[in-house]
Every structure is written in structure tokens, then in C-alpha cells.
């Protein structure tokens, strides 16, 4: 079974491991980069900051008014003054609630627009990366970065930005008011800061590493799940359910272990803050009581300080918790930026060649290529396919057949030599321009979720319904389509489940026919189907290949013998070339190959 043209034919293609781990960046550069995304919404951020400042000021004003109520009105039994102050206190807390609502409402908008841009940028960037990037990464692991990591950033932005700003302002305001009321009690309150620093440093030094591990193991698990679901038929064929369950449990256990310790250590933070809060309250109560006995402070000041001690420790608690959450988001952001920093495919030049009236002549001139340096996949390959010719590539797995197709379509560029289409070097032809004149029918026909009509129209988006139906008729697909419940409007599920492999292949041929390419690439297009369906497909392919230059990878003798030129590859080199008859007469490698296939052809 050969690899498809869009799947690289080297050891790191389908079942590659995770590949290099994301580079660990510094905390500050990552935060600055996230801030750059937020800065695109300066207007809304200004309103958020304004509301945060207002809510912090109002939150500090409440306890101060309570202290004034005790000293000025309760102690003096001034009922009228107490009522007025209580009304003022109610107004303060109403406005406080309003500012909290507005800051949250506006910040959610900022956060969602920011992650929308990040997700769009990441998805767009993924489609600009060379295939070599995807060779070494599991699909599920990449999906985890687009979904889980971005969502992690989103949830953090929704809460952390406001919480951090509010905590800093509240902390600053609380210290300022406390110093104004009693420098001595302020000093007593600040005694917990060294303990807080030591405890937080011990916790965060562990949680940052653990959150990074948690995100990495989550990506690995997603990649494994994606691969396991995609290969479910193979798993069942070989009765490997127990083996794959054990492999899943192993990865799941690693994620559980990292998540357990990350959450355990982060769970120490509220416990530490509660303990310090109680210590602070006890210190203020004791010191305040002594100061009150000697007339240095009033009862109202002690009450205010007791409240402000919570106003002091609560922002510290919030900052500690948010810092922990922020570490998790930064771990995700680093994984996202790791992809965004990956170099895209070489940009096309504005002056590159544009192909007109393509005839389809193909030339390979001493082309060599290696997926990995020092291990050449093809070596000094040269051949010419004249316009309208059919060239068959024959050889064992790993001989370089799919690599030739990948190079022709510029999924990769050769390390040396040149590939020409109509005497133009493909290196000077924009990839989109080159592929516009190529049609692909691969071994595994991929169909998108959508209607049959939409899947065929993918070959040429501007095609009319009549052209879609004409292409389906030419591909021998019209009859089976009309037998479906909704005909061309029948909706296919993921990867075309619900129809047979042969029917998928007929739709792929119809899609290629609609594209009307000058160059046709067939990669094992009839290898996975029954004999009856193959007859329909062979007839459709014969119609499709008329007047087109065709490069075909095939293991079926009745397909190969029709070729104008057969190239026999072995270990990346062309060892024989010629027509079926001339190669049979040579009694070389191809003759032995054809002899092994002859019984299969006879049965058909």
C-alpha cells in the first residue's frame, strides 16, 4: 500500500511522535506578546481600567464609611447622621456593583475578540506552513493548540486582567488609607508579607513547570485519541483493543499525574492565604486593642483596619491565584506562539511565472531530494513526459514514487536538479498557480462533511450545478448518486462515511474532472475497491485521462501496461524505463514484477 501524494513518503509521516517539544520562552516576553494583542482594543481597555479604578475606589470607601459611622455617629448616638451615612453607603455599593458589571461586560468583549484573532491567525498560519512541519507532529496535538490552548488563554483573559488590575489598585489604595489612619497598625499588617513571599515562591516555582507538563501531556493525549479514532478499523481487524487501551491509559496517567500535582500545589495558595489572613487579623486585634487602651486609635479605626486587613490580604490572594492561572495560560500561549514563530513556506515572488494554455509537458532533470539530510529519497532522477502521455511509476514501497509526485506538485522543493512544466522551472511558478493545472485522485479519497454536490464542486468552486452533474456522469457516479435519498443534496458525514470506498473514489474522479486539469496525478486510485467497481472506475479514469498528461502510481498490471512510459524505481533511482512490451523483452526487474501481477490480472 503506497502513501498518497499529499502524505510524505518517509518514516515520520503518519505515526510520528510528538516531535520537538515547544521552546520554553521567558515569562515576560510571552506576557508582552499577549499584551500586544490586547492593545489592539485600547478604547475598550481604557473603559475597563476606568471601571476597575472606580470599583477599587468604591470598594475602599465602604469600610472607611463604616469606621466613620462607628466613631462619629454610633459612639455619639447621632441617629440622623447614621441614617444619612447608611444611605450614602448604599449608594456607594450600588455604584460599586454597576462598575463591576460594566468592567466584566467590556472585558469579555475584549477577551473574545482577542482570542478570535489569535485563533484565526493560528489557523491561517497552519495553512501557510510546509508539509515538513506536519510530518513530525500528530494532528490531535496540533488540534489541541488551536482549541484547548487558545481556550485556556480565553478563560484567563476573561478574569485575570481585571482581577490583576483590581488587586493592584485595591492593594495600593488599602496601604495608602491604612498609613493615613495608623502607621503602626499598617506596619503590623505588613508583617505577613515576608511569609507570603516565601510561601508563594515555593509554590509557583513548582506549579509553572507542572502546568507546562500538563499542557504538553494534554496535547499528546489528544494526538493519540485522534490517531486511535482514525484507525479504529485497523484496531478491530487485528484485535488490538486491549493494546490501544493500555497505550491510552499510559498517556492518560501521565496527564493525571501532572494535573494532580499542578492542582495540588496551586491548591496550597488559598490555604496559605487563609492562614495569613487569620494571622493578620489576630495581630491587628491584639495591637489595635493595646493602642486603643492608650488612646492612640479609636474603635472605628480598629474595625476599619480589620476590614482593610482583608482588603489587603484578599488582593494578595487574588494575585497569587491569578498568577497561578496565568502560568497555565502562558504555558498554552507558548505552545501557540511556537507554531506562529515557525517559518512559513517560502513566499511567492510577485514576478513569478504565470502559466497560460498549459500543454502539460513534464521534465525531471537530475532531481535529488531528502526528507532528512544525509538520507536521500530520490537520487538524480531524470525523465520527460510529453503532453498527453501517461507515465507509470512502478517500484517497491519506499522507492520514491510518492516523492516524485510530491515534488511535482511542489509540496516539497528538490534539493538539487530542476523540474519543468512546459519548459518553465516549477521553482519559479507560484504553488497555487501550478496546482491549479493539476488534478489529484488519491488512494484514500477524502470527502468533506457536506453535500455530494459541494464535494464535487470543490474541484472548481464557481462551477454551475449543470457542470457538477456533467462531471459526475463522466465519472460514472451519477447513477449511484441518484439512488441516494436526496441525490446530489445527500449530506455526507465526516470523511464521507455512509458510502462505499468505490463510490468515494468515483466522487473524487468527478471532482478532478470538474477541475479540468492539464496534468493528472493518480496514486493507487483502484487499489482499495472490488472488481466490479474497478470496471466503473477504470472507465471513468480512461475518460478523465484523455488529452491529459498523467502520472500514475499503480500496482495493477492492466493499468500499467497502458502507459506510454513505465519508470521502474528502486532505492530512489530509475533502474528501468520503457513501454510494457519493451520492458518485458528485457527480462529485467519489471518483467519479474509483471509476472507476479499476471495471475491477479488474469483473475480480473
Secondary structure, DSSP 8 states (H G I E B T S, - for coil): ----TTS--STTSTT----S------HHHHHHHHHHHHGGGHHHHHHHHHHHHHHHHHHHHHHHHHHHIIIIIITTT-HHHHHHHHHHHHHHHHHHHHHHHHHHHHHHHHHHHHHHHHHHHHHHHHTTS-HHHHHTS-HHHHHHIIIIIHHHHHHHHHHHHHHHHHHHHHHHHHHHHHHHH-HHHHHHHTTHHHHHHHHHHHHHHHHHHHHHHHHHHHHHHHHHHHHHHHTHHHHHHTT-HHHHHHHHHHHHHHHHHHHHHHHHHHHHHHHHHHHHHHHHHHHHHHHHHHHHHTTSS-HHHHHHHHHHHHHHHHHHHHHHHHHHHHHHHHHHHHHHHHHHTS--S----TT-B---S----EEEEEEEE-SBTTB-SEEEEEEEE-TT-EEEEEE-TTSSHHHHHHHHTTSS--SEEEEEETTEEGGGB-HHHHHTTEEEE-SS----SEEHHHHHHTT-TT--HHHHHHHHHHTT-HHHHHTSTTGGG-EE-GGGTTS-HHHHHHHHHHHHHHHT-SEEEEESTTTTS-HHHHHHHHHHHHHHHTTSEEEEE---HHHHTT-SEEEEEETTEEEEEE-HHHHHHHTSHHHHHHHHHHHHHHH-
